[in-house]
């Protein structure tokens, strides 16, 4: 019985962990790319446009 409960918890926890890790990785990558774009295009009038 304990094995079945552990299996159910693992089936729920592993996909949630994978999705949360992907969300964190995409947030870090997005911020890094945004900062790179600001640095590369410093002085461009397009940076002043509201998002």
Phi and psi in degrees as GROMACS dihedral restraints (atoms count N, CA, C in turn):
[ dihedral_restraints ]
;  ai    aj    ak    al  type     phi  dphi    fc
    3     4     5     6     1   -67.0    20    10
    4     5     6     7     1   -33.7    20    10
    6     7     8     9     1   -65.7    20    10
    7     8     9    10     1   -38.0    20    10
    9    10    11    12     1   -66.5    20    10
   10    11    12    13     1   -40.6    20    10
   12    13    14    15     1   -66.1    20    10
   13    14    15    16     1   -42.1    20    10
   15    16    17    18     1   -63.3    20    10
   16    17    18    19     1   -38.5    20    10
   18    19    20    21     1   -65.8    20    10
   19    20    21    22     1   -41.8    20    10
   21    22    23    24     1   -64.4    20    10
   22    23    24    25     1   -42.8    20    10
   24    25    26    27     1   -63.7    20    10
   25    26    27    28     1   -41.4    20    10
   27    28    29    30     1   -65.0    20    10
   28    29    30    31     1   -37.9    20    10
   30    31    32    33     1   -67.2    20    10
   31    32    33    34     1   -25.4    20    10
   33    34    35    36     1   -89.0    20    10
   34    35    36    37     1   -42.2    20    10
   36    37    38    39     1   -73.0    20    10
   37    38    39    40     1   -38.4    20    10
   39    40    41    42     1   -65.9    20    10
   40    41    42    43     1   -49.0    20    10
   42    43    44    45     1   -63.7    20    10
   43    44    45    46     1   -37.7    20    10
   45    46    47    48     1   -64.2    20    10
   46    47    48    49     1   -41.5    20    10
   48    49    50    51     1   -63.5    20    10
   49    50    51    52     1   -40.7    20    10
   51    52    53    54     1   -65.1    20    10
   52    53    54    55     1   -43.6    20    10
   54    55    56    57     1   -66.0    20    10
   55    56    57    58     1   -40.5    20    10
   57    58    59    60     1   -68.3    20    10
   58    59    60    61     1   -37.6    20    10
   60    61    62    63     1   -65.3    20    10
   61    62    63    64     1   -41.7    20    10
   63    64    65    66     1   -63.7    20    10
   64    65    66    67     1   -38.6    20    10
   66    67    68    69     1   -65.6    20    10
   67    68    69    70     1   -42.6    20    10
   69    70    71    72     1   -65.8    20    10
   70    71    72    73     1   -41.9    20    10
   72    73    74    75     1   -64.5    20    10
   73    74    75    76     1   -40.3    20    10
   75    76    77    78     1   -69.7    20    10
   76    77    78    79     1   -33.5    20    10
   78    79    80    81     1   -66.5    20    10
   79    80    81    82     1   -43.0    20    10
   81    82    83    84     1   -65.3    20    10
   82    83    84    85     1   -44.9    20    10
   84    85    86    87     1   -64.1    20    10
   85    86    87    88     1   -42.2    20    10
   87    88    89    90     1   -62.7    20    10
   88    89    90    91     1   -43.6    20    10
   90    91    92    93     1   -66.3    20    10
   91    92    93    94     1   -39.2    20    10
   93    94    95    96     1   -63.7    20    10
   94    95    96    97     1   -41.0    20    10
   96    97    98    99     1   -69.9    20    10
   97    98    99   100     1   -35.7    20    10
   99   100   101   102     1   -64.5    20    10
  100   101   102   103     1   -45.4    20    10
  102   103   104   105     1   -63.0    20    10
  103   104   105   106     1   -39.0    20    10
  105   106   107   108     1   -62.9    20    10
  106   107   108   109     1   -41.6    20    10
  108   109   110   111     1   -64.8    20    10
  109   110   111   112     1   -39.1    20    10
  111   112   113   114     1   -65.2    20    10
  112   113   114   115     1   -41.6    20    10
  114   115   116   117     1   -67.5    20    10
  115   116   117   118     1   -43.5    20    10
  117   118   119   120     1   -67.1    20    10
  118   119   120   121     1   -33.1    20    10
  120   121   122   123     1  -111.9    20    10
  121   122   123   124     1    36.1    20    10
  123   124   125   126     1   -60.8    20    10
  124   125   126   127     1   131.4    20    10
  126   127   128   129     1    92.1    20    10
  127   128   129   130     1    -3.6    20    10
  129   130   131   132     1   -76.7    20    10
  130   131   132   133     1   141.0    20    10
  132   133   134   135     1   -70.1    20    10
  133   134   135   136     1   -19.9    20    10
  135   136   137   138     1   -70.6    20    10
  136   137   138   139     1   -20.9    20    10
  138   139   140   141     1   -70.7    20    10
  139   140   141   142     1   -18.6    20    10
  141   142   143   144     1   -84.3    20    10
  142   143   144   145     1    -4.5    20    10
  144   145   146   147     1   -74.2    20    10
  145   146   147   148     1   135.6    20    10
  147   148   149   150     1   -67.8    20    10
  148   149   150   151     1   146.0    20    10
